[in-house]
Amino acid sequence: MARSALMNVMVQAAFKAGKSLVRDFGEVENLQVSVKGPGDFVSQADKKAEQILQAELARARPGYSFLMEESGAVEGDDPQHRWIIDPLDGTTNFLHGIPVFAISVALERQGQLVAGLVFNPVMDELYTAEKGGGAFVNDRRIRVANRKDLHEAVIGTGVPHIGRGDHGRYLKQLAGLMPEVAGVRRFGAAALDLCYVAAGRMDGFWEDGLMPWDVAAGSLIIREAGGFVTDEAGSHDVIKARTVIAGNETIQGKLRGKLAAIG
């Protein structure tokens, strides 16, 4: 598959940051780790990967703005374009030696997501999408699963942890959904969860308490794979949402309806 010039820029930046993460992942016990908040760790690896991504993307597209997990918003001379970056989605997995984590990079143009990339450097899986161009994993086109019945569906989720989220509400949602679905999975990296839905590995996904960098790239990849992503109210502007519900049109609608009924 021939990539666009824009996607080549994104892929090369992700590959360079990915090499850095893989090196640090191999020495995870030696990383100097600081605590950003209860259960929310940030490591040298995280910061280094973000610096690499910012430097590579800024060199290729001077003036673009940035929204990044670690460094926050960086205003550029070009107000029409903004990179949205999570240098290490799945930090807790990373720090525990679990190879389920990813780099997430999206480009927003005039408020619209136009390109997205999610890269797991350990498993060497690269998910990409550009608006109107379809979705791919390692240059192979992907589509959401076509299951229509929740009883046959495997649903991904994010579980609130210490210091984060409404535990009581989540347990109520989980208890209400478990009898309705074939299985519930929690992998610990929302960007990858969304890509797994896009690739048909899971039929749906929901999580509360997400940030723009968690969902920007993955939401575009799902849409380009034929899926749907909204918040609880049905809004497609998931960048401003904290809750994301995803799947094919039928499963996403049923999942959203079930969660709304549970409260």
KEFI-85434 format. One record per residue (C-alpha): residue number from 1; residue in one letter; chain; y, x, z. Coordinates in nm, 3 decimals. Each point is the difference from the previous one (the first is absolute). Layout:
<pts>
{NUM, "A", "A", {Y, X, Z}}
...
</pts>
This chain:
<pts>
{1, "M", "A", {0.000, 0.000, 0.000}}
{2, "A", "A", {0.338, 0.138, -0.100}}
{3, "R", "A", {0.240, -0.017, 0.293}}
{4, "S", "A", {0.372, -0.063, -0.034}}
{5, "A", "A", {0.247, 0.276, 0.079}}
{6, "L", "A", {0.095, -0.185, 0.319}}
{7, "M", "A", {-0.359, -0.030, 0.118}}
{8, "N", "A", {-0.065, 0.366, -0.081}}
{9, "V", "A", {0.288, 0.092, 0.232}}
{10, "M", "A", {-0.144, -0.216, 0.278}}
{11, "V", "A", {-0.356, 0.126, -0.046}}
{12, "Q", "A", {0.099, 0.366, 0.003}}
{13, "A", "A", {0.203, -0.048, 0.318}}
{14, "A", "A", {-0.290, -0.185, 0.166}}
{15, "F", "A", {-0.253, 0.266, -0.106}}
{16, "K", "A", {0.216, 0.277, 0.148}}
{17, "A", "A", {0.047, -0.187, 0.328}}
{18, "G", "A", {-0.369, -0.090, -0.002}}
{19, "K", "A", {-0.105, 0.365, -0.013}}
{20, "S", "A", {0.210, 0.062, 0.310}}
{21, "L", "A", {-0.159, -0.294, 0.182}}
{22, "V", "A", {-0.353, 0.110, -0.090}}
{23, "R", "A", {0.067, 0.349, 0.136}}
{24, "D", "A", {0.130, -0.142, 0.326}}
{25, "F", "A", {-0.280, -0.258, 0.018}}
{26, "G", "A", {-0.246, 0.289, -0.002}}
{27, "E", "A", {0.171, 0.141, 0.308}}
{28, "V", "A", {0.089, -0.328, 0.168}}
{29, "E", "A", {-0.089, 0.127, 0.347}}
{30, "N", "A", {0.260, 0.275, -0.029}}
{31, "L", "A", {0.288, -0.225, -0.101}}
{32, "Q", "A", {0.297, -0.021, 0.234}}
{33, "V", "A", {0.035, -0.370, 0.064}}
{34, "S", "A", {0.296, -0.175, 0.153}}
{35, "V", "A", {-0.003, -0.358, 0.123}}
{36, "K", "A", {0.243, -0.227, -0.184}}
{37, "G", "A", {-0.107, -0.304, 0.199}}
{38, "P", "A", {-0.310, -0.144, 0.164}}
{39, "G", "A", {-0.285, 0.032, -0.245}}
{40, "D", "A", {0.238, 0.106, -0.278}}
{41, "F", "A", {-0.040, 0.368, -0.060}}
{42, "V", "A", {0.193, 0.227, -0.230}}
{43, "S", "A", {-0.121, 0.346, -0.088}}
{44, "Q", "A", {0.119, 0.311, -0.172}}
{45, "A", "A", {-0.211, -0.106, -0.296}}
{46, "D", "A", {0.183, -0.332, -0.029}}
{47, "K", "A", {0.344, 0.160, -0.001}}
{48, "K", "A", {-0.102, 0.278, -0.238}}
{49, "A", "A", {-0.146, -0.244, -0.252}}
{50, "E", "A", {0.319, -0.207, 0.008}}
{51, "Q", "A", {0.213, 0.308, -0.060}}
{52, "I", "A", {-0.213, 0.093, -0.301}}
{53, "L", "A", {0.022, -0.349, -0.148}}
{54, "Q", "A", {0.375, -0.022, 0.049}}
{55, "A", "A", {0.061, 0.343, -0.151}}
{56, "E", "A", {-0.223, -0.060, -0.304}}
{57, "L", "A", {0.135, -0.347, -0.074}}
{58, "A", "A", {0.364, 0.102, 0.053}}
{59, "R", "A", {-0.041, 0.291, -0.240}}
{60, "A", "A", {-0.151, -0.222, -0.269}}
{61, "R", "A", {0.237, -0.295, 0.051}}
{62, "P", "A", {0.326, 0.130, 0.152}}
{63, "G", "A", {0.218, -0.254, 0.174}}
{64, "Y", "A", {-0.266, -0.257, 0.083}}
{65, "S", "A", {0.010, -0.139, 0.354}}
{66, "F", "A", {-0.289, 0.019, 0.246}}
{67, "L", "A", {-0.150, -0.219, 0.270}}
{68, "M", "A", {-0.258, 0.201, 0.194}}
{69, "E", "A", {-0.207, -0.060, 0.310}}
{70, "E", "A", {0.098, 0.319, 0.180}}
{71, "S", "A", {0.353, 0.071, -0.129}}
{72, "G", "A", {0.122, -0.355, -0.054}}
{73, "A", "A", {0.254, -0.087, -0.269}}
{74, "V", "A", {0.164, 0.272, -0.210}}
{75, "E", "A", {0.271, -0.129, -0.231}}
{76, "G", "A", {0.024, 0.156, -0.347}}
{77, "D", "A", {0.263, -0.009, -0.272}}
{78, "D", "A", {-0.207, -0.254, -0.196}}
{79, "P", "A", {0.006, -0.332, 0.191}}
{80, "Q", "A", {-0.226, -0.168, -0.257}}
{81, "H", "A", {-0.311, 0.204, 0.088}}
{82, "R", "A", {-0.179, 0.055, 0.330}}
{83, "W", "A", {-0.323, 0.179, 0.085}}
{84, "I", "A", {-0.197, -0.164, 0.282}}
{85, "I", "A", {-0.236, 0.251, 0.160}}
{86, "D", "A", {-0.269, 0.016, 0.263}}
{87, "P", "A", {-0.122, 0.362, 0.003}}
{88, "L", "A", {-0.302, -0.075, 0.218}}
{89, "D", "A", {-0.115, -0.358, 0.038}}
{90, "G", "A", {-0.286, 0.002, 0.248}}
{91, "T", "A", {0.133, 0.271, 0.229}}
{92, "T", "A", {-0.233, -0.095, 0.285}}
{93, "N", "A", {-0.301, 0.026, -0.232}}
{94, "F", "A", {0.126, 0.340, -0.116}}
{95, "L", "A", {0.039, 0.133, 0.353}}
{96, "H", "A", {-0.350, -0.116, 0.092}}
{97, "G", "A", {-0.164, 0.158, -0.304}}
{98, "I", "A", {-0.064, -0.332, -0.178}}
{99, "P", "A", {0.050, 0.050, -0.377}}
{100, "V", "A", {0.171, -0.336, -0.059}}
{101, "F", "A", {0.369, 0.074, -0.048}}
{102, "A", "A", {0.239, 0.014, -0.294}}
{103, "I", "A", {0.332, 0.095, -0.149}}
{104, "S", "A", {0.199, -0.303, -0.119}}
{105, "V", "A", {0.291, 0.028, -0.244}}
{106, "A", "A", {0.186, -0.288, -0.167}}
{107, "L", "A", {0.310, -0.016, -0.216}}
{108, "E", "A", {0.244, -0.287, 0.032}}
{109, "R", "A", {0.246, -0.064, -0.284}}
{110, "Q", "A", {0.284, -0.243, 0.063}}
{111, "G", "A", {-0.197, -0.150, 0.287}}
{112, "Q", "A", {-0.322, -0.043, -0.202}}
{113, "L", "A", {-0.316, 0.206, 0.044}}
{114, "V", "A", {-0.077, 0.167, -0.333}}
{115, "A", "A", {-0.256, 0.269, 0.085}}
{116, "G", "A", {-0.248, 0.067, 0.279}}
{117, "L", "A", {-0.250, 0.267, 0.095}}
{118, "V", "A", {-0.248, 0.029, 0.287}}
{119, "F", "A", {-0.202, 0.321, 0.028}}
{120, "N", "A", {-0.285, 0.084, 0.237}}
{121, "P", "A", {-0.024, 0.379, -0.046}}
{122, "V", "A", {-0.325, 0.043, 0.194}}
{123, "M", "A", {-0.192, -0.257, -0.206}}
{124, "D", "A", {0.198, 0.095, -0.313}}
{125, "E", "A", {0.089, -0.362, -0.077}}
{126, "L", "A", {0.328, -0.062, -0.178}}
{127, "Y", "A", {0.122, -0.358, -0.038}}
{128, "T", "A", {0.292, -0.055, -0.236}}
{129, "A", "A", {0.197, -0.285, -0.156}}
{130, "E", "A", {0.318, -0.055, -0.194}}
{131, "K", "A", {0.155, -0.342, -0.039}}
{132, "G", "A", {-0.156, -0.175, -0.298}}
{133, "G", "A", {-0.249, 0.279, -0.064}}
{134, "G", "A", {-0.303, -0.091, 0.211}}
{135, "A", "A", {-0.159, 0.178, 0.296}}
{136, "F", "A", {-0.233, 0.298, 0.002}}
{137, "V", "A", {-0.214, 0.219, 0.224}}
{138, "N", "A", {-0.051, 0.350, -0.138}}
{139, "D", "A", {0.120, -0.134, -0.336}}
{140, "R", "A", {-0.261, -0.280, -0.005}}
{141, "R", "A", {0.142, -0.352, -0.016}}
{142, "I", "A", {-0.063, -0.217, 0.305}}
{143, "R", "A", {0.014, -0.373, 0.069}}
{144, "V", "A", {-0.014, -0.209, 0.315}}
{145, "A", "A", {-0.334, -0.168, 0.075}}
{146, "N", "A", {-0.045, -0.353, -0.133}}
{147, "R", "A", {-0.169, -0.160, 0.300}}
{148, "K", "A", {0.146, -0.340, 0.086}}
{149, "D", "A", {-0.180, -0.092, 0.323}}
{150, "L", "A", {0.108, 0.148, 0.333}}
{151, "H", "A", {-0.363, -0.022, 0.116}}
{152, "E", "A", {-0.086, 0.268, -0.257}}
{153, "A", "A", {0.308, 0.213, 0.062}}
{154, "V", "A", {0.042, 0.328, 0.182}}
{155, "I", "A", {0.346, 0.010, 0.155}}
{156, "G", "A", {0.186, 0.310, 0.112}}
{157, "T", "A", {0.241, 0.005, 0.292}}
{158, "G", "A", {0.208, 0.220, 0.224}}
{159, "V", "A", {-0.067, -0.018, 0.373}}
{160, "P", "A", {0.299, 0.034, 0.235}}
{161, "H", "A", {-0.037, 0.289, 0.242}}
{162, "I", "A", {0.159, 0.123, 0.320}}
{163, "G", "A", {0.371, -0.074, 0.007}}
{164, "R", "A", {-0.001, -0.182, -0.335}}
{165, "G", "A", {-0.035, -0.359, -0.112}}
{166, "D", "A", {-0.085, -0.333, 0.156}}
{167, "H", "A", {-0.357, 0.056, 0.121}}
{168, "G", "A", {-0.055, -0.356, 0.114}}
{169, "R", "A", {0.112, -0.151, -0.331}}
{170, "Y", "A", {-0.212, 0.245, -0.197}}
{171, "L", "A", {-0.312, -0.077, 0.204}}
{172, "K", "A", {0.058, -0.370, -0.062}}
{173, "Q", "A", {0.030, 0.064, -0.376}}
{174, "L", "A", {-0.311, 0.216, -0.004}}
{175, "A", "A", {-0.204, -0.253, 0.197}}
{176, "G", "A", {0.108, -0.272, -0.239}}
{177, "L", "A", {-0.085, 0.199, -0.313}}
{178, "M", "A", {-0.329, 0.164, 0.098}}
{179, "P", "A", {-0.211, -0.317, -0.039}}
{180, "E", "A", {0.160, -0.064, -0.341}}
{181, "V", "A", {-0.062, 0.331, -0.179}}
{182, "A", "A", {-0.288, 0.231, -0.098}}
{183, "G", "A", {0.150, 0.292, 0.189}}
{184, "V", "A", {0.314, 0.156, 0.144}}
{185, "R", "A", {0.083, 0.369, -0.049}}
{186, "R", "A", {0.259, 0.228, 0.162}}
{187, "F", "A", {0.046, 0.342, -0.163}}
{188, "G", "A", {0.327, 0.110, 0.158}}
{189, "A", "A", {0.221, 0.067, -0.303}}
{190, "A", "A", {0.183, -0.302, -0.142}}
{191, "A", "A", {0.091, 0.167, -0.330}}
{192, "L", "A", {-0.369, 0.067, -0.069}}
{193, "D", "A", {-0.098, -0.348, 0.121}}
{194, "L", "A", {0.226, -0.151, -0.264}}
{195, "C", "A", {-0.149, 0.227, -0.265}}
{196, "Y", "A", {-0.352, -0.100, 0.105}}
{197, "V", "A", {0.100, -0.361, -0.064}}
{198, "A", "A", {0.142, 0.101, -0.339}}
{199, "A", "A", {-0.328, 0.174, -0.087}}
{200, "G", "A", {-0.213, -0.297, 0.109}}
{201, "R", "A", {-0.156, 0.183, 0.295}}
{202, "M", "A", {0.144, -0.259, 0.236}}
{203, "D", "A", {0.094, -0.354, -0.088}}
{204, "G", "A", {0.305, -0.034, 0.222}}
{205, "F", "A", {0.214, 0.169, 0.262}}
{206, "W", "A", {0.248, -0.092, 0.270}}
{207, "E", "A", {0.198, 0.197, 0.254}}
{208, "D", "A", {0.307, -0.048, 0.218}}
{209, "G", "A", {0.260, 0.259, 0.096}}
{210, "L", "A", {0.011, 0.190, -0.328}}
{211, "M", "A", {0.293, 0.200, -0.135}}
{212, "P", "A", {0.128, 0.034, -0.359}}
{213, "W", "A", {-0.168, 0.337, -0.052}}
{214, "D", "A", {-0.334, -0.147, 0.108}}
{215, "V", "A", {-0.004, -0.264, -0.273}}
{216, "A", "A", {0.237, 0.093, -0.284}}
{217, "A", "A", {-0.245, 0.187, -0.224}}
{218, "G", "A", {-0.308, -0.200, 0.098}}
{219, "S", "A", {0.163, -0.337, -0.064}}
{220, "L", "A", {0.096, 0.099, -0.354}}
{221, "I", "A", {-0.351, 0.134, -0.064}}
{222, "I", "A", {-0.152, -0.330, 0.113}}
{223, "R", "A", {0.232, -0.204, -0.219}}
{224, "E", "A", {-0.073, 0.217, -0.302}}
{225, "A", "A", {-0.371, -0.049, 0.075}}
{226, "G", "A", {0.047, -0.376, -0.028}}
{227, "G", "A", {0.039, -0.075, 0.370}}
{228, "F", "A", {0.256, -0.166, 0.223}}
{229, "V", "A", {0.192, 0.138, 0.299}}
{230, "T", "A", {0.235, -0.203, 0.217}}
{231, "D", "A", {0.119, -0.031, 0.356}}
{232, "E", "A", {-0.101, -0.288, 0.229}}
{233, "A", "A", {0.259, -0.232, -0.152}}
{234, "G", "A", {-0.110, 0.074, -0.356}}
{235, "S", "A", {0.289, 0.229, -0.093}}
{236, "H", "A", {-0.086, 0.269, -0.254}}
{237, "D", "A", {0.267, 0.234, 0.138}}
{238, "V", "A", {-0.244, 0.192, 0.221}}
{239, "I", "A", {0.238, 0.296, 0.037}}
{240, "K", "A", {0.203, -0.212, 0.243}}
{241, "A", "A", {-0.306, -0.154, 0.165}}
{242, "R", "A", {-0.190, 0.126, 0.303}}
{243, "T", "A", {-0.313, -0.202, -0.080}}
{244, "V", "A", {-0.197, 0.039, -0.322}}
{245, "I", "A", {-0.279, -0.225, -0.134}}
{246, "A", "A", {-0.178, 0.108, -0.320}}
{247, "G", "A", {-0.288, -0.095, -0.229}}
{248, "N", "A", {-0.067, -0.173, -0.328}}
{249, "E", "A", {0.196, -0.321, -0.050}}
{250, "T", "A", {-0.264, -0.223, 0.160}}
{251, "I", "A", {-0.105, 0.221, 0.291}}
{252, "Q", "A", {0.358, 0.095, 0.081}}
{253, "G", "A", {0.102, -0.365, 0.011}}
{254, "K", "A", {-0.296, -0.099, 0.217}}
{255, "L", "A", {0.051, 0.296, 0.232}}
{256, "R", "A", {0.369, -0.079, 0.040}}
{257, "G", "A", {-0.083, -0.363, 0.069}}
{258, "K", "A", {-0.261, 0.086, 0.264}}
{259, "L", "A", {0.234, 0.241, 0.178}}
{260, "A", "A", {0.280, -0.258, -0.002}}
{261, "A", "A", {-0.232, -0.265, 0.146}}
{262, "I", "A", {-0.114, 0.236, 0.275}}
{263, "G", "A", {0.359, 0.087, 0.088}}
</pts>
